[in-house]
Structures are given as structure tokens and as C-alpha cells.
Amino acid sequence: MIPKESKIEEKRDNMIEDLVNKGIFKIDGKQLYELNFYELTKEYIIEEES
């Protein structure tokens, strides 16, 4: 069984990869990997809706 932290890290990595593929590298002056999970998820959802 995969630990919960690994699943969250995997989801986070997938979101970062998808945003980079859309040409988004920074949000509010921060690199994507610097954002916490909530901020990253919020931006990911906004991009998916547009």
C-alpha cells in the first residue's frame, strides 16, 4: 500500500507537470514547486476551468 504522503506528492507532481505543459511556470512570483498544496490545487482548478 502506498503511504498517504506519497499519493499527495504524486498528485502535486502531476499538477505541476500539467501546469508546466500549459506554459505556467510561476504563480504570484513563486516557482510552482515553492507553492503549498492548497495554492497549487487552486491554480490548477482555475486553469482547468478556462
N, C-alpha and C positions, 0 to 999 in steps of 0.2 A: 504494500500500500504506500502511495506517495504522501509524504507529510504535507500538511495544510500549507505551510510556508512555501514549499516548492511549487504547489499549484498556483498560489498567488504570484510568485515570482515568474512563473511561466506565462500567466495571463498578462502580467505587466510587460514582460519582454515582447509578447505578441502585439500588444497595443503600441509599444514604442516602434516596433518594426512596421506596423501598418501606417502610423503617422509619418515616419520617415519616407515610406513609399509614396505618400501623398505630398511630399516636399516640405513637411513641417519638421523643423529641427530644434526650434526654440519656442517656448511659451513664456510670455512676460519676461523676456531676457534670460531665462534659465534653460539650460540644456534639458532635454526630456528625461534623461536618467537622474537629474537632480530633483525632479518633482516627486512628491509623495503619491501614493496610490490613488488617493481621492482626486487630486488635481489632474492627474493623468487620465483617470477614468472620465472625469467631467469633460475634458477637452476631446477625448476620443468619441464620446457620445455626441457632442456638438458637431464634430466633423462627419460622423456617420449620418446625421440628420440632414446635412447640407449636400 
